[in-house]
């Protein structure tokens, strides 16, 4: 009975979690009249006009391309900086190492909107406002603390004896890091990379303020369907559904590495 009740609770939670996706797809197949019907209509004649209009809209594909460039750039540079930093914090104890680690974590505690104005002023003076590289730098700054702290936990779970054996065989510090530590932490790197990609892909506030004109990511671009006197619910839902496909494909493709990486270190 206990197992049965637990499953019922999990099924209810799963239905509650998937309902927004169902509603999104439902609305994308409705006419404007059906989308605005009160009470909502669950039985209607589906149409594909919204998807056809979105596919023919080159601006939507531009949003997708900008999001892809920014998210991939954020993931690459975030891992490039965060992995060595996490390894050093996990393997070496030096004066102020604990304070340094907490300082990195504290950057995640700070409300993003508190950092937005300094970023905007700095970008304006440097001339990188509304550029891909500027948005990538901002997203790396937002996600670096997560990368460092998650990867630090992965490296702490790797037996140090393996690396000591590498030193005995004559490997240098950098050889041990790239040939031993990094390959052993690939599940963790995959998990952290996916999380970083998704955080960057879904980020709205910094993309709106630091971009929005030349560089307009998907979350900002979809807001364009919200007009002054009318919201184009059909096109908005269709665009959001299409832009979800790469993310879902990415997650399902790397599902096993993601689960393995997130559970790494859970058991001794």
C-alpha positions as CSV (number, residue, x, y, z in Angstrom):
1,X,0.0,0.0,0.0
2,X,2.8,2.4,0.8
3,X,4.5,1.7,-2.6
4,X,1.1,2.1,-4.3
5,X,0.5,5.5,-2.7
6,X,4.0,6.7,-3.5
7,X,3.5,5.9,-7.1
8,X,0.1,7.6,-7.2
9,X,1.8,10.8,-5.8
10,X,4.6,10.5,-8.4
11,X,2.0,10.1,-11.2
12,X,0.1,13.2,-10.0
13,X,3.3,15.2,-9.8
14,X,4.3,14.0,-13.4
15,X,0.9,15.1,-14.8
16,X,1.3,18.4,-13.0
17,X,4.8,18.9,-14.4
18,X,3.8,18.0,-18.0
19,X,0.6,20.0,-18.1
20,X,2.3,23.2,-19.2
21,X,3.9,21.4,-22.2
22,X,0.5,19.9,-23.0
23,X,-1.1,23.4,-22.8
24,X,1.6,24.9,-25.0
25,X,1.1,22.3,-27.7
26,X,-2.7,22.6,-27.3
27,X,-2.7,26.4,-27.8
28,X,-0.3,26.2,-30.8
29,X,-2.9,24.2,-32.7
30,X,-5.8,26.5,-32.0
31,X,-7.3,29.4,-33.9
32,X,-7.2,32.8,-32.2
33,X,-10.9,32.4,-31.2
34,X,-10.3,29.0,-29.6
35,X,-7.1,30.2,-27.8
36,X,-9.1,33.1,-26.2
37,X,-12.2,31.0,-25.4
38,X,-13.5,31.2,-21.8
39,X,-13.8,28.6,-20.4
40,X,-10.9,26.9,-22.3
41,X,-11.8,24.5,-25.0
42,X,-10.2,21.1,-24.9
43,X,-12.1,19.7,-27.9
44,X,-11.4,21.7,-31.1
45,X,-10.4,21.3,-34.7
46,X,-6.6,21.6,-34.8
47,X,-4.8,23.7,-37.4
48,X,-1.2,24.0,-38.6
49,X,-1.4,27.6,-39.7
50,X,0.5,28.8,-36.7
51,X,3.4,26.5,-37.4
52,X,3.4,27.4,-41.1
53,X,3.5,31.1,-40.2
54,X,6.4,30.6,-37.8
55,X,8.4,28.4,-40.1
56,X,8.1,31.1,-42.8
57,X,9.2,33.8,-40.3
58,X,13.0,34.2,-40.8
59,X,13.2,36.3,-37.5
60,X,12.4,33.2,-35.5
61,X,15.2,31.2,-37.0
62,X,17.5,34.2,-36.2
63,X,16.4,34.0,-32.6
64,X,17.3,30.3,-32.6
65,X,20.7,30.9,-34.2
66,X,21.6,33.6,-31.6
67,X,20.5,31.4,-28.7
68,X,22.6,28.5,-30.1
69,X,25.7,30.7,-30.5
70,X,25.4,32.2,-27.0
71,X,24.5,28.9,-25.3
72,X,27.3,26.9,-27.0
73,X,29.8,29.7,-26.4
74,X,28.8,29.9,-22.7
75,X,29.1,26.2,-22.3
76,X,32.5,26.0,-23.9
77,X,34.2,28.9,-22.1
78,X,32.4,28.1,-18.8
79,X,33.8,24.6,-18.8
80,X,37.2,25.8,-20.1
81,X,37.5,28.1,-17.1
82,X,35.5,26.2,-14.5
83,X,37.0,22.7,-14.8
84,X,40.6,23.7,-13.9
85,X,39.4,26.0,-11.1
86,X,37.3,23.2,-9.6
87,X,40.2,20.8,-9.9
88,X,42.6,23.2,-8.1
89,X,40.1,23.8,-5.3
90,X,39.4,20.1,-4.9
91,X,43.1,18.9,-4.8
92,X,45.0,21.8,-3.2
93,X,44.6,23.4,0.1
94,X,46.3,26.8,0.2
95,X,45.8,29.9,2.3
96,X,42.4,31.3,1.7
97,X,41.2,28.4,-0.5
98,X,38.0,28.0,1.6
99,X,37.3,31.7,1.4
100,X,38.0,31.7,-2.4
101,X,35.6,28.8,-2.9
102,X,32.9,30.6,-0.9
103,X,33.4,33.8,-2.8
104,X,32.8,31.9,-6.1
105,X,29.6,30.4,-4.6
106,X,28.5,33.8,-3.3
107,X,28.4,35.2,-6.9
108,X,25.4,32.8,-7.4
109,X,23.7,34.1,-4.3
110,X,23.7,37.6,-5.6
111,X,20.4,38.6,-7.4
112,X,21.2,38.8,-11.1
113,X,19.4,42.2,-11.4
114,X,21.9,43.6,-8.9
115,X,24.7,42.9,-11.3
116,X,22.8,44.1,-14.4
117,X,23.5,47.8,-14.2
118,X,27.3,47.4,-13.7
119,X,27.4,45.0,-16.6
120,X,25.4,47.5,-18.8
121,X,27.7,50.4,-17.9
122,X,30.9,48.4,-18.4
123,X,29.7,47.0,-21.7
124,X,28.6,50.4,-22.9
125,X,32.1,51.8,-22.3
126,X,33.9,48.8,-23.8
127,X,31.6,48.8,-26.9
128,X,30.5,45.2,-26.6
129,X,26.8,45.9,-25.9
130,X,24.4,43.9,-28.0
131,X,27.1,41.4,-29.2
132,X,27.4,37.7,-28.9
133,X,30.7,37.8,-27.1
134,X,29.3,40.3,-24.5
135,X,26.3,38.1,-23.8
136,X,28.5,35.0,-23.6
137,X,30.8,36.7,-21.0
138,X,27.7,37.7,-18.9
139,X,26.3,34.1,-19.0
140,X,29.7,32.6,-18.1
141,X,29.8,34.9,-15.1
142,X,26.3,33.8,-14.1
143,X,27.0,30.1,-14.5
144,X,30.7,29.8,-13.5
145,X,29.9,29.3,-9.8
146,X,27.6,26.3,-10.6
147,X,30.3,24.7,-12.8
148,X,33.0,25.1,-10.2
149,X,31.1,23.8,-7.3
150,X,29.6,20.8,-9.1
151,X,32.9,19.8,-10.7
152,X,34.7,20.3,-7.4
153,X,32.4,17.6,-5.9
154,X,33.2,15.3,-8.7
155,X,36.9,15.7,-8.4
156,X,36.8,15.2,-4.6
157,X,35.2,11.8,-5.2
158,X,38.0,10.6,-7.5
159,X,40.5,8.6,-5.5
160,X,43.7,10.6,-5.2
161,X,45.8,7.4,-5.3
162,X,45.1,7.2,-9.1
163,X,46.7,10.6,-9.6
164,X,49.6,9.8,-7.2
165,X,50.3,6.7,-9.3
166,X,50.5,8.9,-12.4
167,X,53.0,11.1,-10.7
168,X,55.1,8.1,-9.7
169,X,55.2,7.1,-13.4
170,X,56.7,10.4,-14.3
171,X,53.7,12.4,-15.4
172,X,53.6,16.2,-14.8
173,X,50.8,18.0,-13.1
174,X,49.2,19.1,-16.3
175,X,49.6,15.6,-17.9
176,X,47.9,14.1,-14.9
177,X,45.1,16.6,-15.1
178,X,44.4,16.2,-18.8
179,X,45.1,12.5,-19.1
180,X,43.7,11.2,-15.8
181,X,41.4,13.6,-14.0
182,X,39.5,14.9,-17.0
183,X,38.7,11.5,-18.6
184,X,37.6,10.2,-15.2
185,X,35.3,13.2,-14.7
186,X,33.6,13.0,-18.2
187,X,30.2,12.0,-16.8
188,X,30.3,15.1,-14.5
189,X,31.5,17.3,-17.3
190,X,28.6,16.1,-19.5
191,X,26.1,16.8,-16.8
192,X,27.5,20.2,-15.9
193,X,27.7,21.1,-19.6
194,X,24.1,20.3,-20.2
195,X,22.9,22.3,-17.2
196,X,25.0,25.3,-18.3
197,X,23.7,25.1,-21.8
198,X,20.1,25.0,-20.6
199,X,20.6,27.9,-18.2
200,X,22.1,30.0,-20.9
201,X,19.4,29.0,-23.5
202,X,16.6,30.0,-21.1
203,X,18.1,33.2,-19.6
204,X,15.9,36.2,-20.3
205,X,16.9,39.3,-18.2
206,X,20.5,39.7,-19.3
207,X,19.7,38.8,-22.9
208,X,17.0,41.5,-22.9
209,X,19.1,44.3,-21.4
210,X,22.5,43.4,-22.9
211,X,21.2,42.3,-26.3
212,X,17.7,42.7,-27.7
213,X,18.5,44.6,-30.9
214,X,21.3,42.9,-33.0
215,X,21.6,39.8,-30.8
216,X,18.1,38.6,-29.7
217,X,17.9,35.2,-28.2
218,X,14.8,33.0,-28.2
219,X,13.3,34.0,-24.8
220,X,13.6,37.7,-25.8
221,X,12.5,37.1,-29.4
222,X,9.3,35.2,-28.4
223,X,8.3,38.2,-26.3
224,X,7.8,40.0,-29.6
225,X,4.6,38.1,-30.1
226,X,3.1,40.1,-27.2
227,X,1.8,43.2,-28.8
228,X,0.4,46.4,-27.3
229,X,-3.2,45.5,-27.8
230,X,-3.0,41.8,-28.8
231,X,-1.1,38.7,-27.9
232,X,-0.6,36.3,-30.8
233,X,-1.1,33.2,-28.7
234,X,-1.0,30.7,-31.6
235,X,2.3,31.9,-33.1
236,X,3.8,32.4,-29.7
237,X,2.9,28.9,-28.6
238,X,4.0,27.4,-32.0
239,X,7.4,29.2,-31.8
240,X,8.0,28.1,-28.2
241,X,7.1,24.5,-29.2
242,X,9.6,24.5,-32.1
243,X,12.3,26.0,-30.0
244,X,11.8,23.4,-27.4
245,X,12.6,20.6,-29.8
246,X,16.5,21.1,-29.8
247,X,16.5,21.3,-26.0
248,X,14.5,18.2,-25.6
249,X,16.5,16.3,-28.2
250,X,19.7,17.5,-26.5
251,X,18.5,16.3,-23.1
252,X,17.2,12.9,-24.3
253,X,20.4,12.3,-26.4
254,X,22.6,12.8,-23.3
255,X,20.2,11.5,-20.8
256,X,22.4,8.7,-19.5
257,X,25.5,10.8,-19.1
258,X,23.3,13.5,-17.4
259,X,21.8,11.0,-14.9
260,X,25.2,9.4,-14.3
261,X,26.9,12.7,-13.8
262,X,24.3,14.1,-11.4
263,X,24.4,10.9,-9.3
264,X,28.2,10.6,-9.3
265,X,29.4,10.8,-5.7
266,X,26.0,10.1,-4.2
267,X,27.3,6.8,-2.8
268,X,30.5,6.0,-1.1
